[in-house]
C-alpha cells in the first residue's frame, strides 16, 4: 500500500517520465514573471542564464526534463520577443522551483515581473532538435 501511495504522489508531483513533446504542441503551464535581480534570482543574479545568454534579453526558464533548453515557445501576452507578440521565445534558463508544467517568464525589470504575476497560460512549444 505504501509503495502504491509513493508512486501516486510521484505522478502527481510530475516526477514520472513524461512523453516527449511534439513539434508545435500546446501545453497548459503555470507561469510566473521574474527578472535578473537579486530578489528574483538570489545568488544566481549574475546577468547570465543557464546557457550563458544575457539575462536581460527576452527568455523563459523551463524544466529541461519537459521542455528542452534552446527550444522555442509561443507565450501569449508576452511582448518582449522578436515578434512582439509572444512568439518564438527562447527557453534559455532553469530555476530551482521551475519543475514540470511551470515556466518563469523573464522581464527586464522587477516591476514588469510583478505586473505579470502568476497565471495559468497555454503555450506552444517547438522542442529543440525536433522537426515535424
NORURHU-V92898 format. One line per field, one symbol per residue. phi: phi as a letter, one per 30 degrees, with the letter a starting at -180 (. if undefined). psi: psi as a letter, one per 30 degrees, with the letter a starting at -180 (. if undefined). burial: + if it has 24 or more other ideal C-beta (glycine too) atoms within 12 Angstrom, else -. A space follows every 10 residues. Layout:
phi = ???
psi = ???
burial = ???
//
This chain:
phi = .ddddedddd dddidddcdd dddidcbcbc cbdbbddddd chdcdcibdd cicddcdelb cbdddccdei dcbccdiccc ddchbicidd dbbbadccbi dbbcccbdbd ddddddibac bcccbcdeic bd
psi = eeeeeeeeee eefgflklkk klkgkkkklk lkkllglfee fbfgiggkaf ghljfflklk kljffejkkg lkljjkfjgf lffggglhkk jglllfgjkb ikkkkklele eeeeeebklk lklkkjkkfk l.
burial = ---------- ---------- +---+-+-++ +++++++--+ +-------++ ----+-++++ ++++-+++++ +++++--+-+ +----+++++ +++++--+-+ ++++++++-- --+--+---- +-+++++--- --
//
